[in-house]
């Protein structure tokens, strides 16, 4: 697993759609080896991000609450501070 993907389950407040999408984008970058999509890869890349973000949101919504808050903050929350 990519070490840069932050745990989103158990965050207070809950993970936002933007945070879920950012994690999905990082995952797709990692597994595809595509850092910046080109004209030839943009459509496939974005479809994959959307599918993974939707699956992630569904997963997070179906899991029971986490007893312990994750140790690290998602990057978007760190940037917002």
RABELTA-V957066 format. One record per residue. N is the residue number from 0. RES is the residue in three letters. SS is DSSP state (~ for helix, > for strand, _ for the rest). Layout:
BEGIN
n=[N/N]
res=[RES/RES]
ss=[SS/SS]
END
This chain:
BEGIN
n=[0/1/2/3/4/5/6/7/8/9/10/11/12/13/14/15/16/17/18/19/20/21/22/23/24/25/26/27/28/29/30/31/32/33/34/35/36/37/38/39/40/41/42/43/44/45/46/47/48/49/50/51/52/53/54/55/56/57/58/59/60/61/62/63/64/65/66/67/68/69/70/71/72/73/74/75/76/77/78/79/80]
res=[UNK/UNK/UNK/UNK/UNK/UNK/UNK/UNK/UNK/UNK/UNK/UNK/UNK/UNK/UNK/UNK/UNK/UNK/UNK/UNK/UNK/UNK/UNK/UNK/UNK/UNK/UNK/UNK/UNK/UNK/UNK/UNK/UNK/UNK/UNK/UNK/UNK/UNK/UNK/UNK/UNK/UNK/UNK/UNK/UNK/UNK/UNK/UNK/UNK/UNK/UNK/UNK/UNK/UNK/UNK/UNK/UNK/UNK/UNK/UNK/UNK/UNK/UNK/UNK/UNK/UNK/UNK/UNK/UNK/UNK/UNK/UNK/UNK/UNK/UNK/UNK/UNK/UNK/UNK/UNK/UNK]
ss=[_/_/_/_/_/_/_/_/_/_/_/_/_/_/_/_/~/~/~/~/~/~/~/~/~/~/~/~/~/~/~/~/_/_/_/_/_/_/_/_/_/~/~/~/~/~/~/~/~/~/~/~/~/~/~/~/~/~/~/~/~/~/_/_/_/_/_/_/_/_/_/_/_/_/~/~/~/~/~/~/_]
END
